[in-house]
Amino acid sequence: MNINSLECPYCHEYGFSYHAYYIRHIYIFGKKYTIRITRVICRHCHKTHAILIEDIIPYSQIRFEDILYMLKNKTADFIDMSHLSYILKKYTPLSSITYKNICIRNRRKYICMFLST
């Protein structure tokens, strides 16, 4: 990925630099994995952004595919019932269950950028 070709969603300028990394935990069918997330910084407005691969939802330890599975089957043996109930309550009201809609629902106050691969 050429990070200099990315447009900053805040100042709409081009040009990022690698800034930092952080460790993130994600569950895949109940098994916990540790991954490293790259952070970049805009050279113009100095806002930082995390670069997530598709299937990782911002601020969630559960992958998009697992969320889809739970919404479709209303069950999951790889997660406790209280968390399943939370997931169903949070995402069932969405009119369209897409990766983008679930990310936007979870983004808090931050902007989400979606890049084609």
N, CA, C and O atoms as a GROMACS GRO file, in nm:
protein
  468
    1MET      N    1   0.085  -0.117   0.000
    1MET     CA    2   0.000   0.000   0.000
    1MET      C    3   0.090   0.124   0.000
    1MET      O    4   0.183   0.135   0.079
    2ASN      N    5   0.059   0.214  -0.089
    2ASN     CA    6   0.131   0.340  -0.094
    2ASN      C    7   0.056   0.440  -0.007
    2ASN      O    8  -0.046   0.494  -0.048
    3ILE      N    9   0.107   0.465   0.113
    3ILE     CA   10   0.034   0.553   0.205
    3ILE      C   11   0.034   0.698   0.159
    3ILE      O   12  -0.048   0.776   0.206
    4ASN      N   13   0.124   0.735   0.070
    4ASN     CA   14   0.125   0.872   0.019
    4ASN      C   15   0.012   0.898  -0.079
    4ASN      O   16  -0.016   1.014  -0.111
    5SER      N   17  -0.052   0.792  -0.127
    5SER     CA   18  -0.163   0.810  -0.221
    5SER      C   19  -0.298   0.819  -0.148
    5SER      O   20  -0.402   0.834  -0.211
    6LEU      N   21  -0.295   0.810  -0.015
    6LEU     CA   22  -0.418   0.818   0.063
    6LEU      C   23  -0.454   0.962   0.096
    6LEU      O   24  -0.367   1.043   0.129
    7GLU      N   25  -0.582   0.993   0.085
    7GLU     CA   26  -0.631   1.126   0.120
    7GLU      C   27  -0.671   1.127   0.267
    7GLU      O   28  -0.742   1.037   0.312
    8CYS      N   29  -0.627   1.226   0.340
    8CYS     CA   30  -0.665   1.239   0.481
    8CYS      C   31  -0.813   1.275   0.489
    8CYS      O   32  -0.857   1.370   0.424
    9PRO      N   33  -0.890   1.201   0.567
    9PRO     CA   34  -1.034   1.232   0.577
    9PRO      C   35  -1.063   1.360   0.654
    9PRO      O   36  -1.177   1.408   0.653
   10TYR      N   37  -0.964   1.416   0.721
   10TYR     CA   38  -0.984   1.540   0.797
   10TYR      C   39  -0.949   1.665   0.716
   10TYR      O   40  -1.031   1.756   0.702
   11CYS      N   41  -0.827   1.668   0.661
   11CYS     CA   42  -0.783   1.790   0.590
   11CYS      C   43  -0.787   1.775   0.438
   11CYS      O   44  -0.768   1.872   0.365
   12HIS      N   45  -0.811   1.652   0.390
   12HIS     CA   46  -0.823   1.621   0.246
   12HIS      C   47  -0.693   1.644   0.168
   12HIS      O   48  -0.696   1.662   0.046
   13GLU      N   49  -0.582   1.642   0.237
   13GLU     CA   50  -0.451   1.649   0.174
   13GLU      C   51  -0.396   1.508   0.157
   13GLU      O   52  -0.446   1.414   0.219
   14TYR      N   53  -0.295   1.494   0.075
   14TYR     CA   54  -0.230   1.364   0.054
   14TYR      C   55  -0.094   1.365   0.120
   14TYR      O   56  -0.026   1.468   0.125
   15GLY      N   57  -0.055   1.252   0.171
   15GLY     CA   58   0.078   1.238   0.228
   15GLY      C   59   0.074   1.195   0.374
   15GLY      O   60   0.042   1.274   0.462
   16PHE      N   61   0.107   1.071   0.396
   16PHE     CA   62   0.114   1.016   0.531
   16PHE      C   63   0.254   0.964   0.557
   16PHE      O   64   0.329   0.935   0.464
   17SER      N   65   0.289   0.954   0.682
   17SER     CA   66   0.412   0.889   0.726
   17SER      C   67   0.374   0.781   0.825
   17SER      O   68   0.273   0.791   0.895
   18TYR      N   69   0.457   0.677   0.832
   18TYR     CA   70   0.434   0.576   0.936
   18TYR      C   71   0.460   0.641   1.071
   18TYR      O   72   0.557   0.715   1.088
   19HIS      N   73   0.373   0.613   1.164
   19HIS     CA   74   0.379   0.682   1.294
   19HIS      C   75   0.411   0.587   1.408
   19HIS      O   76   0.500   0.613   1.489
   20ALA      N   77   0.339   0.477   1.415
   20ALA     CA   78   0.356   0.384   1.528
   20ALA      C   79   0.283   0.254   1.497
   20ALA      O   80   0.222   0.238   1.392
   21TYR      N   81   0.292   0.164   1.589
   21TYR     CA   82   0.220   0.038   1.585
   21TYR      C   83   0.159   0.014   1.722
   21TYR      O   84   0.208   0.065   1.822
   22TYR      N   85   0.051  -0.062   1.724
   22TYR     CA   86   0.000  -0.106   1.853
   22TYR      C   87  -0.049  -0.249   1.840
   22TYR      O   88  -0.078  -0.298   1.730
   23ILE      N   89  -0.058  -0.314   1.952
   23ILE     CA   90  -0.101  -0.454   1.957
   23ILE      C   91  -0.251  -0.458   1.977
   23ILE      O   92  -0.307  -0.383   2.057
   24ARG      N   93  -0.315  -0.546   1.904
   24ARG     CA   94  -0.460  -0.562   1.914
   24ARG      C   95  -0.491  -0.711   1.923
   24ARG      O   96  -0.424  -0.793   1.860
   25HIS      N   97  -0.591  -0.745   2.000
   25HIS     CA   98  -0.634  -0.884   2.013
   25HIS      C   99  -0.764  -0.902   1.936
   25HIS      O  100  -0.853  -0.817   1.939
   26ILE      N  101  -0.772  -1.013   1.867
   26ILE     CA  102  -0.893  -1.044   1.791
   26ILE      C  103  -0.924  -1.192   1.811
   26ILE      O  104  -0.834  -1.276   1.818
   27TYR      N  105  -1.051  -1.221   1.820
   27TYR     CA  106  -1.096  -1.359   1.838
   27TYR      C  107  -1.145  -1.413   1.705
   27TYR      O  108  -1.225  -1.350   1.635
   28ILE      N  109  -1.097  -1.530   1.671
   28ILE     CA  110  -1.144  -1.599   1.552
   28ILE      C  111  -1.201  -1.732   1.599
   28ILE      O  112  -1.126  -1.822   1.639
   29PHE      N  113  -1.333  -1.744   1.595
   29PHE     CA  114  -1.405  -1.860   1.646
   29PHE      C  115  -1.356  -1.900   1.784
   29PHE      O  116  -1.328  -2.017   1.811
   30GLY      N  117  -1.347  -1.800   1.871
   30GLY     CA  118  -1.316  -1.826   2.011
   30GLY      C  119  -1.168  -1.834   2.045
   30GLY      O  120  -1.133  -1.836   2.163
   31LYS      N  121  -1.082  -1.837   1.947
   31LYS     CA  122  -0.939  -1.842   1.975
   31LYS      C  123  -0.882  -1.701   1.962
   31LYS      O  124  -0.906  -1.632   1.863
   32LYS      N  125  -0.805  -1.660   2.064
   32LYS     CA  126  -0.750  -1.525   2.068
   32LYS      C  127  -0.618  -1.517   1.993
   32LYS      O  128  -0.527  -1.598   2.014
   33TYR      N  129  -0.608  -1.417   1.905
   33TYR     CA  130  -0.486  -1.392   1.829
   33TYR      C  131  -0.439  -1.250   1.858
   33TYR      O  132  -0.521  -1.161   1.883
   34THR      N  133  -0.309  -1.229   1.854
   34THR     CA  134  -0.251  -1.098   1.871
   34THR      C  135  -0.198  -1.051   1.736
   34THR      O  136  -0.123  -1.122   1.669
   35ILE      N  137  -0.238  -0.931   1.696
   35ILE     CA  138  -0.192  -0.875   1.570
   35ILE      C  139  -0.135  -0.735   1.594
   35ILE      O  140  -0.162  -0.673   1.696
   36ARG      N  141  -0.056  -0.689   1.500
   36ARG     CA  142   0.004  -0.556   1.510
   36ARG      C  143  -0.066  -0.463   1.410
   36ARG      O  144  -0.073  -0.493   1.291
   37ILE      N  145  -0.117  -0.352   1.460
   37ILE     CA  146  -0.188  -0.254   1.378
   37ILE      C  147  -0.093  -0.137   1.349
   37ILE      O  148  -0.029  -0.084   1.440
   38THR      N  149  -0.085  -0.098   1.224
   38THR     CA  150  -0.002   0.015   1.182
   38THR      C  151  -0.081   0.145   1.197
   38THR      O  152  -0.197   0.154   1.159
   39ARG      N  153  -0.015   0.244   1.252
   39ARG     CA  154  -0.072   0.379   1.259
   39ARG      C  155   0.008   0.469   1.167
   39ARG      O  156   0.131   0.460   1.159
   40VAL      N  157  -0.063   0.558   1.097
   40VAL     CA  158   0.001   0.657   1.010
   40VAL      C  159  -0.040   0.795   1.057
   40VAL      O  160  -0.141   0.812   1.125
   41ILE      N  161   0.040   0.894   1.020
   41ILE     CA  162   0.010   1.032   1.058
   41ILE      C  163   0.009   1.119   0.933
   41ILE      O  164   0.096   1.107   0.846
   42CYS      N  165  -0.089   1.206   0.925
   42CYS     CA  166  -0.099   1.299   0.813
   42CYS      C  167   0.012   1.404   0.828
   42CYS      O  168   0.029   1.461   0.936
   43ARG      N  169   0.085   1.428   0.722
   43ARG     CA  170   0.195   1.526   0.726
   43ARG      C  171   0.144   1.670   0.734
   43ARG      O  172   0.221   1.762   0.763
   44HIS      N  173   0.015   1.689   0.707
   44HIS     CA  174  -0.039   1.825   0.703
   44HIS      C  175  -0.113   1.863   0.832
   44HIS      O  176  -0.081   1.965   0.893
   45CYS      N  177  -0.210   1.782   0.873
   45CYS     CA  178  -0.289   1.817   0.992
   45CYS      C  179  -0.245   1.740   1.117
   45CYS      O  180  -0.289   1.770   1.228
   46HIS      N  181  -0.158   1.642   1.099
   46HIS     CA  182  -0.099   1.563   1.209
   46HIS      C  183  -0.200   1.474   1.281
   46HIS      O  184  -0.175   1.433   1.395
   47LYS      N  185  -0.312   1.445   1.218
   47LYS     CA  186  -0.406   1.347   1.272
   47LYS      C  187  -0.350   1.208   1.245
   47LYS      O  188  -0.288   1.183   1.141
   48THR      N  189  -0.372   1.117   1.339
   48THR     CA  190  -0.324   0.980   1.320
   48THR      C  191  -0.441   0.889   1.286
   48THR      O  192  -0.556   0.914   1.324
   49HIS      N  193  -0.410   0.782   1.213
   49HIS     CA  194  -0.511   0.689   1.167
   49HIS      C  195  -0.456   0.547   1.178
   49HIS      O  196  -0.338   0.524   1.155
   50ALA      N  197  -0.542   0.454   1.213
   50ALA     CA  198  -0.504   0.313   1.215
   50ALA      C  199  -0.542   0.250   1.081
   50ALA      O  200  -0.647   0.282   1.025
   51ILE      N  201  -0.458   0.163   1.032
   51ILE     CA  202  -0.487   0.092   0.908
   51ILE      C  203  -0.529  -0.050   0.947
   51ILE      O  204  -0.448  -0.129   0.995
   52LEU      N  205  -0.656  -0.080   0.925
   52LEU     CA  206  -0.711  -0.211   0.959
   52LEU      C  207  -0.737  -0.290   0.832
   52LEU      O  208  -0.779  -0.234   0.731
   53ILE      N  209  -0.711  -0.419   0.837
   53ILE     CA  210  -0.748  -0.503   0.724
   53ILE      C  211  -0.898  -0.528   0.728
   53ILE      O  212  -0.960  -0.525   0.834
   54GLU      N  213  -0.955  -0.552   0.612
   54GLU     CA  214  -1.098  -0.581   0.608
   54GLU      C  215  -1.124  -0.706   0.688
   54GLU      O  216  -1.042  -0.799   0.686
   55ASP      N  217  -1.233  -0.710   0.755
   55ASP     CA  218  -1.277  -0.816   0.845
   55ASP      C  219  -1.255  -0.776   0.990
   55ASP      O  220  -1.315  -0.836   1.080
   56ILE      N  221  -1.171  -0.677   1.016
   56ILE     CA  222  -1.154  -0.628   1.152
   56ILE      C  223  -1.244  -0.506   1.168
   56ILE      O  224  -1.240  -0.413   1.088
   57ILE      N  225  -1.324  -0.508   1.272
   57ILE     CA  226  -1.417  -0.400   1.301
   57ILE      C  227  -1.351  -0.305   1.401
   57ILE      O  228  -1.294  -0.351   1.500
   58PRO      N  229  -1.357  -0.173   1.378
   58PRO     CA  230  -1.299  -0.080   1.475
   58PRO      C  231  -1.360  -0.101   1.615
   58PRO      O  232  -1.481  -0.114   1.629
   59TYR      N  233  -1.275  -0.103   1.716
   59TYR     CA  234  -1.314  -0.114   1.856
   59TYR      C  235  -1.390  -0.243   1.888
   59TYR      O  236  -1.472  -0.245   1.979
   60SER      N  237  -1.362  -0.348   1.816
   60SER     CA  238  -1.424  -0.477   1.842
   60SER      C  239  -1.318  -0.586   1.835
   60SER      O  240  -1.227  -0.580   1.752
   61GLN      N  241  -1.330  -0.684   1.921
   61GLN     CA  242  -1.239  -0.799   1.916
   61GLN      C  243  -1.297  -0.911   1.832
   61GLN      O  244  -1.234  -1.016   1.816
   62ILE      N  245  -1.416  -0.889   1.779
   62ILE     CA  246  -1.483  -0.993   1.701
   62ILE      C  247  -1.478  -0.955   1.553
   62ILE      O  248  -1.509  -0.842   1.516
   63ARG      N  249  -1.439  -1.049   1.470
   63ARG     CA  250  -1.429  -1.026   1.326
   63ARG      C  251  -1.567  -1.009   1.262
   63ARG      O  252  -1.668  -1.053   1.316
   64PHE      N  253  -1.568  -0.945   1.147
   64PHE     CA  254  -1.691  -0.925   1.071
   64PHE      C  255  -1.758  -1.058   1.038
   64PHE      O  256  -1.879  -1.072   1.054
   65GLU      N  257  -1.680  -1.156   0.992
   65GLU     CA  258  -1.737  -1.287   0.956
   65GLU      C  259  -1.805  -1.354   1.076
   65GLU      O  260  -1.909  -1.417   1.060
   66ASP      N  261  -1.747  -1.340   1.193
   66ASP     CA  262  -1.807  -1.398   1.313
   66ASP      C  263  -1.935  -1.326   1.352
   66ASP      O  264  -2.031  -1.387   1.398
   67ILE      N  265  -1.937  -1.193   1.333
   67ILE     CA  266  -2.058  -1.116   1.360
   67ILE      C  267  -2.170  -1.160   1.265
   67ILE      O  268  -2.284  -1.178   1.306
   68LEU      N  269  -2.136  -1.177   1.138
   68LEU     CA  270  -2.235  -1.225   1.040
   68LEU      C  271  -2.291  -1.361   1.082
   68LEU      O  272  -2.412  -1.384   1.076
   69TYR      N  273  -2.202  -1.450   1.124
   69TYR     CA  274  -2.244  -1.583   1.169
   69TYR      C  275  -2.343  -1.572   1.285
   69TYR      O  276  -2.446  -1.640   1.286
   70MET      N  277  -2.311  -1.487   1.383
   70MET     CA  278  -2.400  -1.472   1.500
   70MET      C  279  -2.534  -1.412   1.461
   70MET      O  280  -2.638  -1.455   1.512
   71LEU      N  281  -2.534  -1.314   1.371
   71LEU     CA  282  -2.659  -1.252   1.329
   71LEU      C  283  -2.746  -1.350   1.250
   71LEU      O  284  -2.869  -1.348   1.263
   72LYS      N  285  -2.684  -1.432   1.171
   72LYS     CA  286  -2.758  -1.529   1.089
   72LYS      C  287  -2.813  -1.644   1.174
   72LYS      O  288  -2.929  -1.683   1.159
   73ASN      N  289  -2.731  -1.697   1.262
   73ASN     CA  290  -2.768  -1.818   1.337
   73ASN      C  291  -2.823  -1.791   1.476
   73ASN      O  292  -2.878  -1.881   1.540
   74LYS      N  293  -2.809  -1.668   1.524
   74LYS     CA  294  -2.855  -1.630   1.659
   74LYS      C  295  -2.792  -1.716   1.767
   74LYS      O  296  -2.848  -1.731   1.876
   75THR      N  297  -2.677  -1.771   1.738
   75THR     CA  298  -2.604  -1.853   1.834
   75THR      C  299  -2.456  -1.853   1.797
   75THR      O  300  -2.419  -1.821   1.684
   76ALA      N  301  -2.375  -1.889   1.893
   76ALA     CA  302  -2.232  -1.904   1.868
   76ALA      C  303  -2.172  -1.975   1.988
   76ALA      O  304  -2.180  -1.925   2.101
   77ASP      N  305  -2.113  -2.090   1.965
   77ASP     CA  306  -2.054  -2.164   2.076
   77ASP      C  307  -1.916  -2.111   2.113
   77ASP      O  308  -1.856  -2.158   2.210
   78PHE      N  309  -1.865  -2.014   2.038
   78PHE     CA  310  -1.733  -1.958   2.065
   78PHE      C  311  -1.738  -1.827   2.144
   78PHE      O  312  -1.636  -1.761   2.159
   79ILE      N  313  -1.857  -1.790   2.194
   79ILE     CA  314  -1.872  -1.665   2.269
   79ILE      C  315  -1.977  -1.686   2.379
   79ILE      O  316  -2.069  -1.766   2.363
   80ASP      N  317  -1.962  -1.614   2.489
   80ASP     CA  318  -2.060  -1.630   2.598
   80ASP      C  319  -2.192  -1.563   2.559
   80ASP      O  320  -2.197  -1.475   2.474
   81MET      N  321  -2.298  -1.607   2.625
   81MET     CA  322  -2.434  -1.563   2.589
   81MET      C  323  -2.456  -1.413   2.609
   81MET      O  324  -2.530  -1.352   2.532
   82SER      N  325  -2.394  -1.353   2.709
   82SER     CA  326  -2.413  -1.209   2.731
   82SER      C  327  -2.352  -1.129   2.616
   82SER      O  328  -2.408  -1.028   2.573
   83HIS      N  329  -2.238  -1.173   2.567
   83HIS     CA  330  -2.175  -1.103   2.455
   83HIS      C  331  -2.255  -1.125   2.326
   83HIS      O  332  -2.269  -1.034   2.245
   84LEU      N  333  -2.306  -1.246   2.308
   84LEU     CA  334  -2.391  -1.275   2.192
   84LEU      C  335  -2.515  -1.185   2.194
   84LEU      O  336  -2.553  -1.129   2.092
   85SER      N  337  -2.576  -1.172   2.309
   85SER     CA  338  -2.694  -1.088   2.323
   85SER      C  339  -2.661  -0.942   2.288
   85SER      O  340  -2.740  -0.875   2.222
   86TYR      N  341  -2.547  -0.896   2.334
   86TYR     CA  342  -2.502  -0.759   2.304
   86TYR      C  343  -2.485  -0.740   2.153
   86TYR      O  344  -2.530  -0.640   2.098
   87ILE      N  345  -2.420  -0.835   2.087
   87ILE     CA  346  -2.396  -0.827   1.943
   87ILE      C  347  -2.530  -0.825   1.868
   87ILE      O  348  -2.549  -0.743   1.778
   88LEU      N  349  -2.621  -0.913   1.905
   88LEU     CA  350  -2.751  -0.919   1.837
   88LEU      C  351  -2.828  -0.789   1.856
   88LEU      O  352  -2.888  -0.739   1.761
   89LYS      N  353  -2.826  -0.735   1.976
   89LYS     CA  354  -2.899  -0.611   2.004
   89LYS      C  355  -2.837  -0.492   1.929
   89LYS      O  356  -2.908  -0.403   1.883
   90LYS      N  357  -2.706  -0.492   1.919
   90LYS     CA  358  -2.637  -0.379   1.857
   90LYS      C  359  -2.652  -0.376   1.705
   90LYS      O  360  -2.670  -0.269   1.647
   91TYR      N  361  -2.644  -0.492   1.640
   91TYR     CA  362  -2.638  -0.494   1.494
   91TYR      C  363  -2.765  -0.538   1.424
   91TYR      O  364  -2.781  -0.509   1.306
   92THR      N  365  -2.856  -0.604   1.491
   92THR     CA  366  -2.980  -0.648   1.426
   92THR      C  367  -3.061  -0.531   1.370
   92THR      O  368  -3.121  -0.546   1.263
   93PRO      N  369  -3.067  -0.414   1.437
   93PRO     CA  370  -3.147  -0.303   1.381
   93PRO      C  371  -3.093  -0.242   1.251
   93PRO      O  372  -3.164  -0.166   1.186
   94LEU      N  373  -2.971  -0.274   1.212
   94LEU     CA  374  -2.918  -0.216   1.088
   94LEU      C  375  -3.002  -0.261   0.968
   94LEU      O  376  -3.040  -0.378   0.958
   95SER      N  377  -3.030  -0.168   0.879
   95SER     CA  378  -3.112  -0.203   0.763
   95SER      C  379  -3.036  -0.293   0.665
   95SER      O  380  -3.096  -0.373   0.593
   96SER      N  381  -2.904  -0.279   0.664
   96SER     CA  382  -2.822  -0.361   0.576
   96SER      C  383  -2.697  -0.404   0.654
   96SER      O  384  -2.623  -0.320   0.704
   97ILE      N  385  -2.676  -0.533   0.662
   97ILE     CA  386  -2.562  -0.586   0.737
   97ILE      C  387  -2.443  -0.599   0.641
   97ILE      O  388  -2.423  -0.704   0.580
   98THR      N  389  -2.367  -0.492   0.631
   98THR     CA  390  -2.248  -0.492   0.547
   98THR      C  391  -2.128  -0.457   0.635
   98THR      O  392  -2.143  -0.404   0.745
   99TYR      N  393  -2.010  -0.488   0.585
   99TYR     CA  394  -1.887  -0.454   0.658
   99TYR      C  395  -1.884  -0.303   0.687
   99TYR      O  396  -1.853  -0.262   0.799
  100LYS      N  397  -1.914  -0.224   0.587
  100LYS     CA  398  -1.910  -0.078   0.602
  100LYS      C  399  -2.009  -0.031   0.709
  100LYS      O  400  -1.973   0.052   0.793
  101ASN      N  401  -2.131  -0.081   0.707
  101ASN     CA  402  -2.232  -0.038   0.805
  101ASN      C  403  -2.194  -0.077   0.948
  101ASN      O  404  -2.217  -0.001   1.041
  102ILE      N  405  -2.137  -0.195   0.964
  102ILE     CA  406  -2.097  -0.237   1.098
  102ILE      C  407  -1.979  -0.154   1.146
  102ILE      O  408  -1.974  -0.118   1.264
  103CYS      N  409  -1.885  -0.123   1.059
  103CYS     CA  410  -1.773  -0.035   1.097
  103CYS      C  411  -1.823   0.103   1.138
  103CYS      O  412  -1.781   0.158   1.240
  104ILE      N  413  -1.914   0.158   1.060
  104ILE     CA  414  -1.967   0.290   1.090
  104ILE      C  415  -2.042   0.288   1.223
  104ILE      O  416  -2.033   0.382   1.302
  105ARG      N  417  -2.116   0.182   1.248
  105ARG     CA  418  -2.189   0.168   1.375
  105ARG      C  419  -2.092   0.165   1.493
  105ARG      O  420  -2.127   0.209   1.603
  106ASN      N  421  -1.972   0.115   1.472
  106ASN     CA  422  -1.875   0.096   1.580
  106ASN      C  423  -1.770   0.207   1.588
  106ASN      O  424  -1.685   0.202   1.677
  107ARG      N  425  -1.772   0.302   1.502
  107ARG     CA  426  -1.659   0.394   1.487
  107ARG      C  427  -1.643   0.496   1.599
  107ARG      O  428  -1.541   0.564   1.603
  108ARG      N  429  -1.736   0.509   1.686
  108ARG     CA  430  -1.736   0.613   1.788
  108ARG      C  431  -1.741   0.748   1.718
  108ARG      O  432  -1.825   0.767   1.630
  109LYS      N  433  -1.655   0.840   1.752
  109LYS     CA  434  -1.660   0.973   1.691
  109LYS      C  435  -1.565   0.988   1.573
  109LYS      O  436  -1.555   1.096   1.515
  110TYR      N  437  -1.496   0.883   1.537
  110TYR     CA  438  -1.392   0.891   1.436
  110TYR      C  439  -1.445   0.859   1.297
  110TYR      O  440  -1.547   0.793   1.281
  111ILE      N  441  -1.373   0.909   1.198
  111ILE     CA  442  -1.406   0.886   1.057
  111ILE      C  443  -1.354   0.749   1.014
  111ILE      O  444  -1.246   0.707   1.057
  112CYS      N  445  -1.430   0.681   0.931
  112CYS     CA  446  -1.384   0.555   0.870
  112CYS      C  447  -1.357   0.582   0.722
  112CYS      O  448  -1.438   0.644   0.653
  113MET      N  449  -1.243   0.533   0.676
  113MET     CA  450  -1.211   0.538   0.533
  113MET      C  451  -1.210   0.396   0.483
  113MET      O  452  -1.158   0.308   0.550
  114PHE      N  453  -1.267   0.372   0.366
  114PHE     CA  454  -1.270   0.238   0.308
  114PHE      C  455  -1.193   0.242   0.177
  114PHE      O  456  -1.227   0.318   0.086
  115LEU      N  457  -1.091   0.160   0.168
  115LEU     CA  458  -1.007   0.156   0.048
  115LEU      C  459  -1.031   0.026  -0.026
  115LEU      O  460  -1.045  -0.079   0.037
  116SER      N  461  -1.035   0.032  -0.156
  116SER     CA  462  -1.049  -0.090  -0.233
  116SER      C  463  -0.913  -0.159  -0.239
  116SER      O  464  -0.808  -0.094  -0.242
  117THR      N  465  -0.917  -0.292  -0.241
  117THR     CA  466  -0.791  -0.367  -0.242
  117THR      C  467  -0.765  -0.426  -0.379
  117THR      O  468  -0.664  -0.492  -0.399
   0.00000   0.00000   0.00000
